Amino acid sequence: MTAPTWIAFLRASNLGAHRKFGKADVERVSAAAGFDDVAVYLNTGNVRVVGGADRAEVRARLEAAYLADRGFEVPTMVVSPAELRRVHADGEDLGRDHAGTRFVSFLADAPTPEAVTAFEQRWGPDPDRPHHAVVRDRAVHLLLGEDYLSGRLTNADVEKLLGPATNRTANVVATLVQRWCG
């Protein structure tokens, strides 16, 4: 039986002078945690690993290994290749008529229905709002206006209502699907 492949998104892994975790180190530590076929894309914490029984085990092993090596916590969001393909397809569908910038915030855990309702009341689609978001399972699609730097919707807003998350551009998600979800 072939071991499953997982894609992990690290949060806050390269911030400031004291939170450095470069590609080579991420690859080394992930492999030392017992995973095979480790690959890292960019220096922003996109990691593919093979092994582990389920998402929770993979997340726990990676987070423990990163903490032991770095001395600081590195929250890690884990998805399967099928989930990443679905997130990408959802993003393409949602962005079909959207002229602005798109991001995806990957959630650590599935949000409660109450949390989703509260989030969507604040940030859901609204014709008068150039920046909005749509929650699909453990992914939050941020659809920002063309002037996305002036927007107030960020990953921090996602985390306030939905829990730990990290975000990636739609382009990075598309690239990872192409590279790792064949």
Buried (B, 14 or more C-beta within 10 A) or exposed (E): EEEBBBBBBBBBBBEEEEBEBEBEBBBBBBBEBEBEEBBBBEBBBBBBBBBBEEBEEBBBBBBEBBEEBBEBEBBBBBBBBEBBBBBBEBBEEBBEEBEBBBBBBBBBBEBEEEBBBBBBEBBBEEEEBBBBBBBBEBBBBBBBBEEBEEBEBBBEBBBEBBBBBBBBBBEBBBBBBEEBBE
